[in-house]
């Protein structure tokens, strides 16, 4: 059975204080579709914070290649 994780970047701040952090979700998803739906919910929740998000769903077996 394939498992998927959400991995990517979150960037916050302005000017000199602008910081980006590489992140991965702790939530394991059984399908790419459920992982992508989860990302859409997270992106919607963080839309008003001014955070920039760039995430993708990655198969668990390939996560070391992405991170």
Secondary structure by P-SEA (a helix, b strand, c coil): cbbbbbbbbbbbbccccbbbbbbbbccccccaaaaaaaaaaaaaaaccccbbbbbbbbccccccccc
